[in-house]
Amino acid sequence: MKKLIYLIVISSFVVALFTPGIGAAQEGAPALPDDGPKVFIPLVLLQKTHTLSGQIKDMYDMPVAGVTVQSDNGQSAVTDKNGIYSMQVVEGQRHISASKDGYDLQPAVSNIFLNQDANNMSFTAVSACSAPIPNPGFEIPAYYWNPISGNANGATPFYSTAKANTGTVSGFTGIQNSLPSTNRVSWSRWRSHEFVIPSDASSATVQMFYWPYTSESVATSISQLPKQVGFDTAAPDAPTFIGDFQYIALIDANTDFILGYLLQVRRNDQAWVDTGAISMLAFANTNRKVKLEFGTYNDGLVGVTNAYFDDVVVNVCAASITYTGCQNLLGNPDFEAATNWNISVANIPSAYTTQYYYSPVQSMLSGIPVGAINPFPHQFTTSEFWQPTTVAIPSNANYARLKVRLLPRSSDLWGYHLAEQAALTQQSLQSQLSGPNAVNAPDAVESQYLHIRDAANTVTLAQLIKWFPVDSYNWLYREYDLLPFRGQTISILFGAANDGWDGNTALYVDDVFLEACAP
């Protein structure tokens, strides 16, 4: 682009140099003396630009598409399905903002002095409504979703890296092998934990993507399917149907009875299909807990049917969603004192720091700060800190969420290439999916991570975050539903790993709250 501008300037100068009569008098005016060729020097103001890019995720660490990012100089870009954007921005002191209907983008405005390409201008998209379904993209193996094995007849749902709408993982249901010899009666389904749609809700929707396959005839609506008899989640045996189908349903959390179908089809798109926002307002009842269920039914006749599901997003907007009996189960959440948090023994141990903080004047640092000298070059090192909850999450809790502010920083090579990060993420997920203990083994690559562990900090129960690594200009907000750990005393562990090559990786942590509420 710069070469093109220079060629235009030079060409304009040459043309002007050898073109006589430039600046001739208007008609009727006295003739100007011809002094020979005139020289015209165009005034061109060149504004130097740099590439500004980043990735925008929601508070559950899922990418958000369709976010508009804009600079105060007028440049703008929109995030793709992976939450990534890139644009050319004029050099200098810039004010960068992001926006999307239905979301609060944090921070509201980010100020940066731009004098080189920067790929770390990231924001957090916090939904304006309650989003009671965590792990919507199945990116955290064995976290939150309940694969129902009863009546699955050997086709229990599982986390899959074979296909994904976003990220690298989706949830598979149905009979995987489409050979006629594998056909059988099977009821394969995922189920969420319970949530409430308040009676005063102004909006309650579920939206997801599914990749359907069937070797039977296609039916794209409920009316095209034969009448279903006995489809009842409380039935001891698989229901009897004529015809396979893929479905989404809402069930009563106490009785397991179907409250209603949100989607019921038999499709063979073999591509990702967007359900659109499906309303659940008809099931609003403050005193009733519900669960979301979706999957595939095979009747064992004619053909085989299955479906992958991904990006399951539930949004509930209500005038008031209140919880009683709430308490924070972590001590020293803002790191302003040197208490409660346990710093693991390491070559480079975590430490309290005033270098960066979200709320004054301290945070906790894991890893090696960008620009610092690594005292252990060419060696793999980890830096971790953790804290057990003061008491167990109540077994009758109706709300339990971990809320945290994170500032990931890295000068490692991987931190500048989102494509490589995605590849590493997929490798890690495949490793975790290969066995129940794989999640406990750290990968020998630079990363930042957040784990849920047992009270003694010996076993990883869930890996909520693993970045490879991320370098962010802004503090990021993340929030996770911990209702699956009701009745347990757990530990929250943060860490950063360095491989000793190509720069440093660090993770700054501040304002860690684990709020649990029980009636």
N, C-alpha and C positions, 0 to 999 in steps of 0.2 A: 504493500500500500504506500509506504514511504517513497519507494522508487518511482511509483506512478506519479505522485505529487511533484517530485523533483523534475521529472520529464516534462510535465505540463508547464511548470515554471520556466524551464529552459527554453521550451518551444515557443512560449509566449514572448520571451525576450528576443529570440532570434527573429520571429516574424515582425515584431515591432521595429527591430533594428534595420531591416531592409525594406520596409514598407513606407514609401514617400507619401507626403500629404496628410499625415495624421495630424489632426488639429486644424484642418482647413476651415476658413471662415464660412459662416452661413450665407445663404443666398441673399443678395442685396447689400451685404456688408463689404467694406473695402477689402480688396485682396491683400492677403498677407504676403510679405516677401518670401520667396522660396529659398530657404537656406540649405536645401539638400535634405537627405534622409533624417527623419526625426527619431529620437531614441525614446522609447516608452518602457519604463520599468514598473511592472505590476507590483502592487502591494499585496502580498499574500501572508496571512496570519496562520501559522501552523500550530495547532494545539496537539501536544504530545499526549498519546493515550497509552493505557496499560490494560491488560486483561484482568478483570476482577471476577472471581468465580467462587462457588461454595455449594454446600448442600443443606437443604432445609428439611428437617424432620419434625415429627410431632413429639409430644412429651413421652410417648411410648417407644421412641427411637425408630419410628417408621417414616419413610420418605413421604413428602407431601407434594403432589403435582399441582400445577396451576397457580403457584404463588408468584406474584409480580414483584420483582426487585428493581428498585429505581434509585438513581443517584440525583443529587441536587442539580446536576448539570444537564439533566434531561435524558440520559441514557437509561435503558431499561431492558429487562429480560424476564422470561417466564420459566419456572422450573419444569423439568420433564417428569416422567413417571417415577424416576429414581430420586426426585427432589433436587436435581442438579441444575444449576444455571451458569451461564458465562456471558460476559459482555465487555465491550471496550469502554473504558471510562477515562475522562480527561484527567491528566495528572494534577496533583495538588491536594489541598485539604478538601475532602469530600464527605458529604453526609449521605449515608446509605440507609434506605428503609425498605420494608417488605410488607405486603398486604395480600389478604385473601378473605372473601366474605365468610363469616362463620368462625374466624380464627383471630386470636390475639397474637400478633407476632412480637416476639421478645428477642432483643431489645426493640423499642419503638423506633429508635434512630441510632445508628452506629456511626461514629466519627472516625475517619482514618485519613492519615496523610499518605497519599498514593504516589510513590515515586518508582515503583517497579511492579511487575505482575504479582498478584496476590490471589491465592486459591483458598483462603481460609475465612472468608466473610460468610459465616453461617448464622442462621437464626433458628429459634424454636417456635413452631406453630402450635399454640395452645388453643384447643377447641373452646369456643364460647359456651358450649353445652357440656354436660357430663358425658363421658365416654366410658361406660362401665365394663367394656370388654378389653382386657389387656392382651398382649401378644397377638394382635389381629393378623399379622402376616406369617405366623407359625415360625418366626425366625429364632425363637428361643426353644430349643428342643425340650420336650417333657415338661413344659411350663404352661399351666392354666388349663389347657384343653383336656377334656376327658374323653378318651376313645372308648366307646362302648363295645365290649367284647361279647356281651350277652346276645344271643341270636345271630351273631355275625357269622357263625359257622365257618370259622377259619379265615374270615376276611375282615379282621379287626382293623380299623383305620390306623394310619401311621404317617409320621412326618416324612416328606419326600423331597429330594432335590432333583427329581426328574423334570419337573416343570415348576415355574413360579411366575405369577403375574408381576410382582415386584420382589426385590431381594433374591434369595436363592432357595427358599423353602416354601412348600405348600402342604395342605393336609389332604391325603388321599382317602377315598372311600370306594367301596364296591369290590368287584372281583377283578383282580389285576390282569390275569391271563384270559384273553378273549377266546381261547380255544373252546369249542362246544363241550369237550370232555371235562372242562373245569366248571361248567355251569351247575349251580345248585341254589337252593333257597338260602338267601343271605340278607341280613338287615345290618348294614354297615353305616355307623353314624358317629359324629362328634357331638359333644354337648358342652355348653359353657357352665360356669358356676352361676349361682342365682343372682339376680338383680331386680330392682323395683322400677316400675314405670309409674310415677306418682299420678294421682287423680287430677292434679292441676297442671299436668304436662301440656305444654303448647305444641310440642313436636316430639315424636319418638319414632326413629327410623332405623332400619338396618340396611346396609348395602354391602355387597360382596361380589367377588368375581369367582366364576366356576368354569372349569374346562371339562365339558361333558362328552362322554362316549357311549354309544349303544349300537349293538348289531340288530336291534329290533326296529320296528317302524317308529318314525319320529312323531312325538306329540308335544306341541309347544305350549299347551295350556291345560288346566285341570279338566276343562270340559271335553277335551279330546281323549282323556284317560277313562278307562272303565270305572264304574262305581267301586269305591274302595270300602271294604267291609272289615271291621275289627282292627283297624290300624290304631292301636292303643299301646302307649309305651309301658303300661303296667301289665300288659298281657304276658303270661309266663312263657308262651311260645311265640315264634315269629308269626306275624299276621299273614293271612292267606290272601293273595292278590292274583289278578290276572293281568300280567304286564309289569315290566320293570319301570322304575322311575327315579329321578333325582328330586330332592325336596328340601325345603326349609320350613321349620315349624316352631311354634312357641309352646312350651309346656309348663304346667304348674309345678313349681319346685317341690311342693310338699306331697302331691299325689302322683306325679309323673304322668298325668293325663294330658293329652293333646288339647290345647286351648284353641288352636286354629293353624291352618296352613298359610304360610306366607308365599310359598312357591311350590309348585308340584308339576314337573314336566318330564318328558323323556326326549332328550336332545342328543344330537350327534355332531355338534359343531366342530369338535376337535380343535377348538381355539378358545381363548379367554372371552367369556361372556359377562358383561356387567349387568347385574340385576337392577341397577338403579336404586334409588332410595325407596324402600318399601315401608309404609306406615305401620306402626304397631299401636297407634292411639286407641284402637278399639279394645285393647287389653289393659288399659291404664287402670290401676287399682293400688292405692297406697298400701293397703293391707295384704297384698299378695306378692309373693316372690315368684319370679318366672325364670326359665332357662331357655336359651336358644339351642335348637337342635337342627342339624342338617346332615344329609348323607345320601346314600343310594340304597334302594331296595331291588333285589333280584328274586324273581319268582321261580327260578330254576328251569324255565321253559323257553324254548325258541332261541333267545339270544342272551348275550352278556352285557351288563351295563356297569359303568363306573363314573367317577367324577373327582377332579382335584378342586379344592376350595382354597381361596387366598384372600387376603385383605378384608377381613370381616370387621366392618366398622359399625358400631351401634352408637347413636347420638340421642340423648334424652335431654330435652330442654323443658325446664319446669320453673314456675315462679319461686319455689323454695324446695330444696332437698335438704332436710335437716337430719342430723344424727345425734343421738344422746349417748352419754357415758363415754366420751372420747378422752384419750390421753396419748401423750407422746411416750413411746417405749424406749427412747434413746436418750442418754445423758450427754451434756455438752454438745448439742447439735450444731452450734455455730463456731466451735473450735476456739472460743475466746479464752478458755482455760486449758491447762495441760492435764486434763483428767478424762476418765471413762474410756478413751480410745486406747487400744493396745497396738503398739508398734512392733511388728514382727522382726525378729533378728535377721539381719541381712547385711551383705557387704555394703549396700547403699540403702540404709533404712529410711523409711518415711519420716517426715519432720514437720512440725508446725512452722508456718512461714508468714511473713508480712509482704512478700514480694507481690502476690496477687491475692485478692479476696473479693467475695461478693458482698458481704456485710462486714463492716469494720470490726477488728483490724487484722484478723488472722484467718487462715485457712490451713488445710493439711496438704502437704506435697508428697507425692509418690514419684519415684523415678529421678531422672537427671534433668535439670533445667536446660532449656535451649541456650546454647552459647557457653555453658559451663564445660570444664575439662572433665572428661570421663576418667575416673581413677582406675577403672578396670577395662582398658581397651581390649577389644577382640574377645571379650568374655560375656556370657549370658548372665544377666543379673535381674532379680526381681525385687520390688520394693512394695510392701503391703502394710495395711493397718486395718483393724477390725474392732467391732464392738458387739457383744451379745445383748439382746433385749433385756431390759430390767426385769420383766416378767414375760410369761408366755402370752402370745396373741390369744385373746379369749376365744374359747371354742364356739361361743354363740355370737361372735363378732359379725356385724353386717357391713363393716367398713374397715379396711386395713390397707393403707397405702404408704409406700416409701416415696418420699419427695426429696430431691437433691439438686444442687447446683454444681455443675462440672465445668472445668476449663481444661480441655485437653490441649497440650502443646507438643509439637514435634518438629524437628529438623531432619528427621530420618527420610530417606529417599521415598519410602512407601507413602509417607504422609502427603506427597504432592501428586499422587496419581490415583484418582478414584477407581479407575478400572482395575488396577492392581489390588486395591483394597477389597473390591468385590470378589476378586478371584481368591484372595486369602480367606475371606469370610466363608466362601463356599467350601474351601478345603477344611476349614475348622469345623463347619457344621457337619460335613460328611464324616469327619473323625468322631464327633460327638454322637452322631446317629449310629455309628458302627458298634457301639457297646455301652452298657450302663455306666462304666467307670471312665470312659474316654474323656468326659468333661473335666475330670480332675487333673488331667495331664496338661501342663502348659505347653503351648507351641513355642518352638525356639525362634521366635520372630518378635520384633518390637510391637507392643500393644498396650492398650489401656483397658481395664476391665472392672466389672462389678459383679460379685457373687453373693448368693444367699447360701450360708453354710449352717451347719448344726451348732448348738450352743458351745461346744468345745472347739469349734473351728477346725474340725478334722475332715469333714466330708462336705463336698459341694452339692447342695440340693438343687440349685438353679443358677445358670449363668445368664444374668440379665443384660450385660454389655460386654462385648469384646470388639474393640476398634483396632485397626491395623496400620499405623495408628492414625489418629485424627489430630489435625492442627487447626485450632479455632481461634479467631480473633475475639469472639464474644463468649461470655459464659452461657452455657446451655442448660436448660431445665429438663429434667427427666422425672417421670412418675410411674410407679409400678404397683399393681394390685397384688397384695400378699394374702388375700383370703385363702388361697390354697394351703397356707401354713397355719391355719387356725388350730389352736390347742398346742402349738409348739413354741419352745424357746429357741430362737434362731440367732444367727450372727450375720452382720452386714460387713462385707469385706471389699475394700477397694485396693487396686494395685496398678503398677506399671512395670513393664518388662523392657529391658534394653539388651540388644545383641552385641553391643560394643563396636558396631560399624556404622558409617554413613550418618552421623548425627545422633542427637539425643531425643528421648521421649519422656514426657512427664504428664502427670495428671494432678490438677489442683481440685480439691473438694471442699465445699462449704455448705452450710445450712442443710444438714441431713435430718429429716424428720420421719419417723415411722408412726403415723397416726392410726390408732385402733379405736373403734367404737363398738359398744355392745349395749343392747337395750336393758 
